[in-house]
């Protein structure tokens, strides 16, 4: 069974949704038989990386509110994150263009380390206040998950994996993705948003049962029961 997840590195609900899905997966008996694929999605492809820019100020400008109101919104988001065991550091978060980070995740996928890369980039951005639109930073993160940092740097200096990011975004448009996170189960069912873990588990069970239906009993007769009845 395949799960495709469209998300962006700067999206706080994408990180929360990842944790909620993982909670559901921990209770799903067929976890080892799932193929989870992270798909790229840029919420703002025109975003410019400005080291030192305040995430509170950015939110205030985009929402047409005061910086203090932006700070209060982020504090609320921080509480949502803490409920799933995450600690967001909005005071040191660096708003960035996420295209390079998405290419890094595709590079890691080529080496079988996509989920590790996704987790590491999200943690670097949301909890460590690191610039994930920086080659040196991504090379360091790559080394932490077992990639060759020199290769990471050299690869990302080219346009490698740019088309992979664009293809993911093209697919998102084709299926009508308007916001992230967006989860697609076996090309059949979609879940939009960071839904509760209970809902994710229900969807997992439903899709699995449809894919592996119990046989239809056409006839029944005398038989020994598990409780020893009739025998």
C-alpha positions in Angstrom: 0.0 0.0 0.0 1.3 3.4 -1.0 1.0 6.7 0.9 2.0 9.9 -1.0 2.3 13.0 1.1 2.5 16.5 -0.4 4.0 19.0 2.0 6.3 22.0 2.3 9.2 22.5 4.6 7.9 25.9 6.0 4.4 24.5 6.8 4.0 23.9 10.5 0.9 21.7 10.0 3.0 19.5 7.7 5.3 18.6 10.6 2.4 18.2 13.0 0.6 16.0 10.4 3.7 13.9 10.0 3.7 13.2 13.7 0.0 12.4 13.8 0.4 10.0 10.9 3.4 8.3 12.6 1.3 7.8 15.7 -1.3 6.0 13.6 1.3 4.0 11.8 2.7 2.8 15.2 -0.7 1.2 15.8 -1.1 -0.2 12.3 -0.2 -3.9 12.2 0.9 -3.8 8.5 3.3 -0.8 8.8 6.2 -2.8 7.3 4.3 -3.3 4.1 3.6 0.4 3.4 5.5 2.5 0.9 5.6 6.1 2.1 6.6 8.8 -0.5 7.1 12.5 0.3 6.1 14.8 -2.5 7.2 18.4 -2.9 4.9 21.4 -2.6 6.0 25.0 -2.4 3.4 27.2 -0.6 5.2 30.3 -1.9 7.7 29.7 -4.8 8.4 33.4 -4.9 9.6 33.5 -1.3 13.0 35.1 -0.9 15.4 33.9 1.8 16.4 36.8 4.0 18.6 35.7 6.9 17.6 37.4 10.1 14.0 38.1 9.0 11.4 37.5 11.7 8.8 34.9 11.2 6.5 37.0 13.3 6.9 40.0 11.1 6.4 37.9 7.9 3.2 36.4 9.3 2.0 39.9 10.3 2.7 41.3 6.8 0.9 38.4 5.1 -2.1 38.5 7.3 -2.4 42.2 7.6 -2.1 42.3 11.4 0.3 43.6 14.0 3.6 41.8 14.8 2.2 41.0 18.3 -0.9 39.4 16.8 1.4 37.4 14.5 3.4 36.3 17.6 0.2 35.2 19.3 -0.8 33.1 16.3 2.6 31.4 16.4 2.3 30.8 20.1 -0.9 29.0 19.4 0.7 26.9 16.7 3.5 26.1 19.1 1.0 24.7 21.5 -0.5 22.5 18.8 3.0 21.3 18.0 3.8 20.5 21.7 0.7 18.2 21.8 2.5 15.9 19.4 5.9 16.2 21.1 7.4 19.0 18.9 9.0 22.2 20.1 8.9 25.0 17.6 11.3 27.9 18.1 9.5 30.7 16.3 11.8 33.4 17.6 14.8 31.9 15.7 13.0 30.4 12.7 14.4 31.7 9.4 11.8 32.1 6.6 13.3 30.6 3.4 12.6 29.7 -0.1 12.2 25.9 0.1 13.0 24.8 -3.4 16.6 23.8 -2.5 15.4 21.9 0.5 12.9 19.9 -1.6 15.7 19.0 -4.0 17.8 17.8 -1.1 14.9 15.5 0.0 14.8 14.1 -3.5 18.5 13.6 -3.5 18.2 11.7 -0.2 15.4 9.6 -1.7 17.8 8.5 -4.5 19.9 7.0 -1.7 17.0 5.4 0.2 16.9 8.1 2.9 14.0 10.2 2.0 12.1 10.0 5.3 15.2 10.7 7.3 15.9 13.7 5.2 12.4 15.0 5.5 12.5 14.7 9.3 16.0 16.3 9.5 15.1 19.3 7.4 11.8 19.9 9.3 13.6 19.7 12.6 16.4 22.0 11.4 13.9 24.6 10.3 11.3 24.5 13.0 13.3 23.6 16.2 16.9 24.6 15.4 16.4 27.9 13.6 18.7 26.9 10.7 18.8 28.2 7.2 17.7 25.2 5.1 18.2 27.2 1.9 21.9 27.0 2.4 24.3 24.5 0.8 26.6 24.1 3.8 23.6 23.6 6.1 22.1 20.9 3.8 25.5 19.2 3.4 25.8 19.0 7.2 22.2 17.6 7.5 23.1 15.1 4.8 26.1 13.9 6.7 24.0 13.4 9.8 21.7 11.0 7.9 24.6 9.1 6.2 25.1 11.0 3.0 28.4 12.2 1.7 28.4 16.0 2.4 30.7 16.8 -0.5 28.4 14.9 -2.8 25.3 16.7 -1.4 27.0 20.1 -1.9 28.2 19.2 -5.4 24.9 17.8 -6.5 22.8 20.8 -5.2 25.1 23.2 -7.0 23.7 21.8 -10.3 20.0 21.7 -11.3 19.8 18.0 -10.2 16.4 17.0 -9.0 14.8 20.3 -9.9 12.5 18.5 -12.4 11.5 16.0 -9.7 10.3 18.9 -7.5 8.4 20.4 -10.5 6.9 17.0 -11.4 5.5 16.6 -7.8 4.0 20.0 -8.0 2.5 19.2 -11.4 0.9 16.1 -10.0 -0.5 18.2 -7.1 -2.2 20.5 -9.6 -3.6 17.6 -11.5 -5.3 16.1 -8.4 -6.5 19.5 -7.1 -4.2 20.0 -4.1 -4.9 23.4 -2.7 -3.1 23.2 0.6 -0.8 20.9 2.6 -0.3 18.5 4.1 -2.2 16.4 1.6 -2.2 12.6 1.9 -3.1 10.2 -0.8 -3.7 6.5 0.0 -3.2 4.0 -2.9 -4.3 6.6 -5.5 -7.8 6.2 -4.2 -8.5 8.1 -1.0 -7.2 11.6 0.0 -6.9 13.2 3.4 -6.3 16.9 3.6 -4.7 18.6 6.6 -3.1 17.5 9.8 -6.0 15.3 10.8 -6.1 13.4 14.2 -4.2 10.1 14.4 -7.5 8.3 14.9 -8.7 9.4 11.5 -5.5 8.3 9.8 -5.7 4.9 11.4 -9.3 4.5 10.2 -8.2 5.3 6.7 -5.3 2.9 6.9 -7.6 0.1 8.0 -10.2 0.9 5.4 -7.7 1.0 2.5 -5.9 -2.2 3.7 -9.2 -4.1 4.0 -10.3 -3.1 0.6 -6.9 -4.2 -0.8 -6.9 -7.4 1.2 -10.6 -8.4 1.5 -11.6 -11.4 3.6 -12.9 -14.3 1.4 -16.7 -14.5 0.9 -18.1 -17.6 2.6 -20.3 -19.3 0.0 -21.3 -22.2 2.1 -20.9 -23.4 5.7 -21.4 -26.7 7.4 -20.2 -28.9 10.3 -16.9 -27.8 11.6 -14.8 -27.7 14.8 -14.8 -24.3 16.5 -11.9 -22.6 18.1 -13.5 -23.0 21.5 -13.7 -26.7 21.0 -17.4 -26.7 20.2 -18.8 -29.5 18.0 -15.6 -31.6 18.5 
